């Protein structure tokens, strides 16, 4: 379904409750499957988390996780320790193009029985669960932190725990620390020193415990962008967020300060207010928060800023090659963009074309990142309901804050 966005002025004040973090939810759903005494509140209503829930409760011999990359990686590790169960896990055409060899080889080193059904190094995978007794493994750390988290999430159920050595520069450290913090909340002991992570086996018992999932910071990025593009005094209040969040995208707070957005916290609410003009050039290494790169690039373009964004090497293995997609769609709007395999460079421009149709490439973040441009011009978003992957009520919330759209 295509949505047309019409040039809009957002409400002076708005209040939105954002769904629970997809990153936290998917980690906790897997931990809940391993430890049923765990109870969860405010779980993400995203497609990815619903697919994760369905897969974890399925007794079928074939599991299809569609576009859900996090689910593919986490479930590969989970299914590897389900003793005596044989499963084929597959996904969409794009999922079959997304590499998983590094994780598979690490699990095989620990003793897992995993084979490729089609192409070496890519899903679909045939997994026969078994008891894993090896406890030491090394992993390339500069590809995706989800490979690391997948191993950490099952580590406490391994007979001898896990000693994981990371090779190379570590990507998305906050997501690794999120995983370890969630393990700590249920009583699993771990350490992360230099390039080595150790997780002890959990002997239990786990007392019944309730964890409330914090709202999603990646989803908050679109509201930071809207406030940045608005007139001074515009304010959006978001629930439910913590100043001491586990999520890496909290970088938004100091990033968007350079875009003229001040952030304040009061209990579990976060208020964003436009207070001043943005800087003329933005330079940032997003290695710890690559999921907000698209939002930032579009914000810079909309504000006539130039930018140099680095640390983006993982964007090439997402739902689409996000660097190529960003360059293509921004250039439709009149931007001048250069990319490498790990960076994006945008020249300043004061002109934005009107009526452009933005392709979304089966990528929820492409749809949502470009939506704030409605404050500057008319545009169309193709396959707009792709947002359900992480934020099903996104377009309803856009209308709530005053964005004019036609479905």
Secondary structure, 3 states (H helix, E strand, C coil): CCEEEECCCCCCEEEEECCECHHHHHHHHHHHHHCCCEEEECCCCCHHHHHHHHHHHCCCCEEECCCCHHHHHHHHHHHHCCCCCEEEEECCCCHHHCECHHHHHHHHHCCCEEEECCCCCECCEEEECCCCCCCEEEEECCCCHHHHHHHHHHHCCCCCCEEEEEECCCCCHHHHHHHHHHHHHCCCCEEEECCEEEECCCCCCCCCEEEECCECHHHHHHHHHHHHCCCCCCEEEEECCCCCCCCHHHHHHHHHHHHCEEEEEECCEEEEEECCCCCCEEEEECCCCHHHHHHHHHHHHHCCCEEEEECCHHHHHCCCCHHHHHHHHHHHCCCCEEECCCCEEECCCCCCCCCEEECCCCCHHHHHHHHHHHHCCCEEECCHHHHHHCCCCHHHHHHHCCCEEEC
